[in-house]
Amino acid sequence: MKSMTATSLRQHIYKVLDGVARTGKPVVVERKGVLIKLVAKRGKSKKDGPSVFDNLVKRNVIRGDPEDLVHIDWSKYWKPCL
C-alpha cells in the first residue's frame, strides 16, 4: 500500500486516482496527522448509481406458507366497478 502526503497527492491527483482505479491498490494520504485511505470500489457503473432498494431491510411479513395465498378465493371480496 502506497503512502503519501496531501501535498504530494495535490501535485499528482489524477495520476494517483488513475493508478488506484487501474490496479485496485489503495493509497494512504496523511493530512494533519489523519490517515485517509483512497480505495477503488468495483461494481455498478456510474450511470446506474446506488439503487433505492440497496438499504432496505428484508422483512418476513407473510405468516405461513406463501403458496396458500395463490389458492384463496377472493370472489366474495371483489366488487367490479362497472
Phi, psi and omega in degrees: 000129182276144179233144180205169177271165178296325178297317178295320177299315180302322181288331186232033189304312184290323178296317180294314181297319177296321179295318178295317180294322183286313186267334184082001180277127181290157176236134178257129179245132177261124179227111179054044177082358180255133178267128180240127183257126173265120184230136176279136177247119179269159176142235184297151175284164183301320184290334178289316181065177178289143179277148177293343181270353184298328185259006179288144177269128179289130181234146174262102185254347178268121177267116181109200184270121180300334179296334179295333180294332182292329187261011179284137177272109182265002187299328181285343179262345185278124178241108180292141179261088181253000000 
